[in-house]
Amino acid sequence: MENGFFFEAIIYLSAAVICVPIAKKLGLSSILGYLFAGIIIGPYMLGLIGQEGEDIMHFAEFGVVMMLFLIGLELDPYKFWRMRKFIFGMGLLQVVATTLILFLACSLVLRWQWETTLVISMALTLSSTAIVMQTLKEKNLSKTSMGRSSFAVLLFQDIAVIPILALLPFLAGGNVQNENVGHSLINGFSPWLQAAIVFGAIATVYFAGRYIIVPLLHIVAKTRLQELFTASALLLVMAVSYLMQLVGLSPALGAFMAGVVLANSEFRHELEGDIEPFKGLLLGLFFIGVGASINFTLIFADPAFIIVFTTIFNIIKFFVLAGIGRLYKKSSDQNLLFAFALSQAGEFGFVILGFANQLNLMPTMLSNQMMAIIALSMVGTPFLLLINERWIDPYFGVKEKQSKKDYDTIDEDEKNDVIIAGFGNFGSTIGRLLKANGIPATVLDMNSERVDSLRKMGFKVYYGDATRLELLTAAGCESAKIFIAAIDNPQVNLSVIEKIKKHFPHLKILARARNRTDAFEMVDIGLTDFYRENLYSAVHLGVDALVELGHRRYTATRQGQRFIKYDEQATFRLAHKRHDKKAFLITSLEEIEMQEQLIKGDLYAQLGANDHAWESEDIKREHRAEVIGKPLEE
């Protein structure tokens, strides 16, 4: 009883709640937190879950299905067609090249049967869609060149699962002894009839999506019951996945197809909102399950084989991906990230190896070893990305054929009074304002694609890691007057500020702070000039709201400025108490009350003033009417 479903579920969720925040606190990916949680509670460490945990794993695998459905929703057919060059170009090249090289290497060195070698090569060529897509989302890389290429390759790999699974029975020679092969209802049919049924199922998903599901969603939407729409979204994903499973296809691929069909419907965003919470939770459980599935007994039984094979297979896949990226002319920093991100094996490898084992295409022991290798490579991916981000990319990221001057060499006559680190949405707005007023600035940015495009627009932007002292010196920090820290990543931004304060104390630092928490960090290191981006935009919106409600534009603007002034002063007072939660809460309440009283006092002091300098159009008309003694015509 104690090892039942609910007990297992509580263990899984407790491990996630404990391990993921710790991983995030250490600056690691949430995926690593989930994987370590699985390893710790798994049968080979604490043993809190055993074989019964497979029930939850089947449930958690549905998170991958939901993720593919959401990916499909964001990829309408027109966008899919525009990406065909990368999907069927980069994707096909990666799958074929990796499979071929792995097949030749294993055949020459390990001398397994060719059927076994081919199955293992095809299983290892597929990367982890779940890990890569989640990592891209966490690191905000989905819209970059690397993100688009990774998505295209992953999409082709997911499509390739169909022909790979269809090929396995032919490799078995039709001599299948295991009665539990798969769950397909069409296993006993001829290959041609099976193919016809598969294509029929795909066509059914397409036409049902367009002519049945959308009209049904209209009917459900008219009930105005949110829970019913959520149930409909879950029913849709489950039904399509089950249909694909019945005909022997990947449920995740079926869900992706359903998402693509519905990508242009008016219910796209509603479906995304309903599925997203379930997807996130189930994906987390899936990663925990992967961590728990790592068979340490097998690894310790033959650690040399497992570790060496995992390392060599990752290296082969890395260089294949790097070569493809070079062929498609990717910048080195994007190419390194692309190759590291996809160099692991993936969740579909478990499916292929499990099916091959049922078909007696490989020994059970070897199949279990390969599954341990897949899980180990998945666990290692976040570490590889971390190593690339901190130690490889800063020194080897950009080695293009263009002259070095195009990226990171700054001419002596280009030294400016202003240096901007980070030229994203925030930094570029500052740069455009300065340029419009005739003030040139030296700009440093780590995104080589952005550097190229901004240079074409006339900005003096240079590729470089602003945490490197030699680059800051080359950029002219010794002679500049103002340093604007506007890097997207708050931790990197803070690191740059600390380096500037230490080595260039004469520089006036104006820093970007995303929120009050970032501002507190800057107060701790002695910075006084920071700008909370959400504060000023929120106050600007509040001022416009006051004007719309009839307040004078000048009065509303002045009150907004006073609010910013008082809030900034409160930030310095609160920063010193933020580590004492009780004192912080009490002081926050006192500051809010005092702020309200001060602003009300300012407002009452202005009531008799003729502050008509900036007013809403309606108030201006009313004022003019009062002056001339009669209402104005429209």
Secondary structure in CASP SS format (residue, H / E / C, confidence):
PFRMAT SS
TARGET T0000
AUTHOR 0000-0000-0000
METHOD secondary structure of the structure
MODEL  1
M C 1.00
E C 1.00
N C 1.00
G C 1.00
F H 1.00
F H 1.00
F H 1.00
E H 1.00
A H 1.00
I H 1.00
I H 1.00
Y H 1.00
L H 1.00
S H 1.00
A H 1.00
A H 1.00
V H 1.00
I H 1.00
C H 1.00
V H 1.00
P H 1.00
I H 1.00
A H 1.00
K H 1.00
K H 1.00
L C 1.00
G C 1.00
L C 1.00
S C 1.00
S H 1.00
I H 1.00
L H 1.00
G H 1.00
Y H 1.00
L H 1.00
F H 1.00
A H 1.00
G H 1.00
I H 1.00
I H 1.00
I H 1.00
G C 1.00
P C 1.00
Y C 1.00
M C 1.00
L C 1.00
G C 1.00
L C 1.00
I C 1.00
G C 1.00
Q H 1.00
E H 1.00
G H 1.00
E H 1.00
D H 1.00
I H 1.00
M H 1.00
H H 1.00
F H 1.00
A H 1.00
E C 1.00
F H 1.00
G H 1.00
V H 1.00
V H 1.00
M H 1.00
M H 1.00
L H 1.00
F H 1.00
L H 1.00
I H 1.00
G H 1.00
L H 1.00
E C 1.00
L C 1.00
D C 1.00
P H 1.00
Y H 1.00
K H 1.00
F H 1.00
W H 1.00
R H 1.00
M C 1.00
R H 1.00
K H 1.00
F H 1.00
I H 1.00
F H 1.00
G H 1.00
M H 1.00
G H 1.00
L H 1.00
L H 1.00
Q H 1.00
V H 1.00
V H 1.00
A H 1.00
T H 1.00
T H 1.00
L H 1.00
I H 1.00
L H 1.00
F H 1.00
L H 1.00
A H 1.00
C H 1.00
S H 1.00
L H 1.00
V H 1.00
L C 1.00
R C 1.00
W C 1.00
Q C 1.00
W H 1.00
E H 1.00
T H 1.00
T H 1.00
L H 1.00
V H 1.00
I H 1.00
S H 1.00
M H 1.00
A H 1.00
L H 1.00
T C 1.00
L C 1.00
S C 1.00
S C 1.00
T H 1.00
A H 1.00
I H 1.00
V H 1.00
M H 1.00
Q H 1.00
T H 1.00
L H 1.00
K H 1.00
E H 1.00
K C 1.00
N C 1.00
L C 1.00
S C 1.00
K C 1.00
T C 1.00
S H 1.00
M H 1.00
G H 1.00
R H 1.00
S H 1.00
S H 1.00
F H 1.00
A H 1.00
V H 1.00
L H 1.00
L H 1.00
F H 1.00
Q H 1.00
D H 1.00
I H 1.00
A H 1.00
V H 1.00
I H 1.00
P H 1.00
I H 1.00
L H 1.00
A H 1.00
L H 1.00
L H 1.00
P H 1.00
F H 1.00
L H 1.00
A C 1.00
G C 1.00
G C 1.00
N C 1.00
V C 1.00
Q C 1.00
N C 1.00
E C 1.00
N C 1.00
V C 1.00
G C 1.00
H C 1.00
S C 1.00
L C 1.00
I C 1.00
N C 1.00
G C 1.00
F C 1.00
S C 1.00
P H 1.00
W H 1.00
L H 1.00
Q H 1.00
A H 1.00
A H 1.00
I H 1.00
V H 1.00
F H 1.00
G H 1.00
A H 1.00
I H 1.00
A H 1.00
T H 1.00
V H 1.00
Y H 1.00
F H 1.00
A H 1.00
G H 1.00
R H 1.00
Y H 1.00
I H 1.00
I H 1.00
V H 1.00
P H 1.00
L H 1.00
L H 1.00
H H 1.00
I H 1.00
V H 1.00
A H 1.00
K H 1.00
T C 1.00
R C 1.00
L C 1.00
Q H 1.00
E H 1.00
L H 1.00
F H 1.00
T H 1.00
A H 1.00
S H 1.00
A H 1.00
L H 1.00
L H 1.00
L H 1.00
V H 1.00
M H 1.00
A H 1.00
V H 1.00
S H 1.00
Y H 1.00
L H 1.00
M H 1.00
Q H 1.00
L H 1.00
V C 1.00
G C 1.00
L C 1.00
S C 1.00
P H 1.00
A H 1.00
L H 1.00
G H 1.00
A H 1.00
F H 1.00
M H 1.00
A H 1.00
G H 1.00
V H 1.00
V H 1.00
L C 1.00
A C 1.00
N C 1.00
S C 1.00
E C 1.00
F C 1.00
R H 1.00
H H 1.00
E H 1.00
L H 1.00
E H 1.00
G H 1.00
D H 1.00
I H 1.00
E H 1.00
P H 1.00
F H 1.00
K H 1.00
G H 1.00
L H 1.00
L H 1.00
L H 1.00
G H 1.00
L H 1.00
F H 1.00
F H 1.00
I H 1.00
G H 1.00
V H 1.00
G H 1.00
A H 1.00
S H 1.00
I C 1.00
N C 1.00
F H 1.00
T H 1.00
L H 1.00
I H 1.00
F H 1.00
A H 1.00
D C 1.00
P H 1.00
A H 1.00
F H 1.00
I H 1.00
I H 1.00
V H 1.00
F H 1.00
T H 1.00
T H 1.00
I H 1.00
F H 1.00
N H 1.00
I H 1.00
I H 1.00
K H 1.00
F H 1.00
F H 1.00
V H 1.00
L H 1.00
A H 1.00
G H 1.00
I H 1.00
G H 1.00
R H 1.00
L H 1.00
Y C 1.00
K C 1.00
K C 1.00
S C 1.00
S H 1.00
D H 1.00
Q H 1.00
N H 1.00
L H 1.00
L H 1.00
F H 1.00
A H 1.00
F H 1.00
A H 1.00
L C 1.00
S C 1.00
Q C 1.00
A C 1.00
G C 1.00
E H 1.00
F H 1.00
G H 1.00
F H 1.00
V H 1.00
I H 1.00
L H 1.00
G H 1.00
F H 1.00
A H 1.00
N H 1.00
Q H 1.00
L C 1.00
N C 1.00
L C 1.00
M C 1.00
P C 1.00
T H 1.00
M H 1.00
L H 1.00
S H 1.00
N H 1.00
Q H 1.00
M H 1.00
M H 1.00
A H 1.00
I H 1.00
I H 1.00
A H 1.00
L H 1.00
S H 1.00
M H 1.00
V H 1.00
G H 1.00
T H 1.00
P H 1.00
F H 1.00
L H 1.00
L H 1.00
L H 1.00
I H 1.00
N H 1.00
E H 1.00
R H 1.00
W H 1.00
I H 1.00
D H 1.00
P H 1.00
Y H 1.00
F H 1.00
G C 1.00
V C 1.00
K C 1.00
E C 1.00
K C 1.00
Q C 1.00
S C 1.00
K H 1.00
K H 1.00
D H 1.00
Y C 1.00
D C 1.00
T C 1.00
I C 1.00
D C 1.00
E H 1.00
D H 1.00
E H 1.00
K C 1.00
N C 1.00
D C 1.00
V E 1.00
I E 1.00
I E 1.00
A E 1.00
G C 1.00
F C 1.00
G C 1.00
N H 1.00
F H 1.00
G H 1.00
S H 1.00
T H 1.00
I H 1.00
G H 1.00
R H 1.00
L H 1.00
L H 1.00
K H 1.00
A H 1.00
N C 1.00
G C 1.00
I C 1.00
P C 1.00
A E 1.00
T E 1.00
V E 1.00
L E 1.00
D E 1.00
M C 1.00
N C 1.00
S H 1.00
E H 1.00
R H 1.00
V H 1.00
D H 1.00
S H 1.00
L H 1.00
R H 1.00
K H 1.00
M C 1.00
G C 1.00
F C 1.00
K C 1.00
V E 1.00
Y E 1.00
Y E 1.00
G C 1.00
D C 1.00
A C 1.00
T C 1.00
R C 1.00
L H 1.00
E H 1.00
L H 1.00
L H 1.00
T H 1.00
A H 1.00
A C 1.00
G C 1.00
C C 1.00
E C 1.00
S C 1.00
A C 1.00
K C 1.00
I E 1.00
F E 1.00
I E 1.00
A E 1.00
A C 1.00
I C 1.00
D C 1.00
N C 1.00
P H 1.00
Q H 1.00
V H 1.00
N H 1.00
L H 1.00
S H 1.00
V H 1.00
I H 1.00
E H 1.00
K H 1.00
I H 1.00
K H 1.00
K H 1.00
H H 1.00
F C 1.00
P C 1.00
H C 1.00
L C 1.00
K E 1.00
I E 1.00
L E 1.00
A E 1.00
R E 1.00
A E 1.00
R C 1.00
N C 1.00
R H 1.00
T H 1.00
D H 1.00
A H 1.00
F H 1.00
E H 1.00
M H 1.00
V H 1.00
D H 1.00
I C 1.00
G C 1.00
L C 1.00
T C 1.00
D C 1.00
F E 1.00
Y E 1.00
R E 1.00
E H 1.00
N H 1.00
L H 1.00
Y H 1.00
S H 1.00
A H 1.00
V H 1.00
H H 1.00
L H 1.00
G H 1.00
V H 1.00
D H 1.00
A H 1.00
L H 1.00
V H 1.00
E H 1.00
L C 1.00
G C 1.00
H C 1.00
R C 1.00
R H 1.00
Y H 1.00
T H 1.00
A H 1.00
T H 1.00
R H 1.00
Q H 1.00
G H 1.00
Q H 1.00
R H 1.00
F H 1.00
I H 1.00
K H 1.00
Y H 1.00
D H 1.00
E H 1.00
Q H 1.00
A H 1.00
T H 1.00
F H 1.00
R H 1.00
L H 1.00
A H 1.00
H C 1.00
K C 1.00
R C 1.00
H C 1.00
D C 1.00
K H 1.00
K H 1.00
A H 1.00
F H 1.00
L H 1.00
I H 1.00
T H 1.00
S H 1.00
L H 1.00
E H 1.00
E H 1.00
I H 1.00
E H 1.00
M H 1.00
Q H 1.00
E H 1.00
Q H 1.00
L H 1.00
I H 1.00
K H 1.00
G H 1.00
D H 1.00
L H 1.00
Y H 1.00
A H 1.00
Q H 1.00
L C 1.00
G C 1.00
A C 1.00
N C 1.00
D C 1.00
H C 1.00
A C 1.00
W C 1.00
E C 1.00
S C 1.00
E H 1.00
D H 1.00
I H 1.00
K H 1.00
R H 1.00
E H 1.00
H H 1.00
R H 1.00
A H 1.00
E H 1.00
V H 1.00
I H 1.00
G C 1.00
K C 1.00
P C 1.00
L C 1.00
E C 1.00
E C 1.00
END
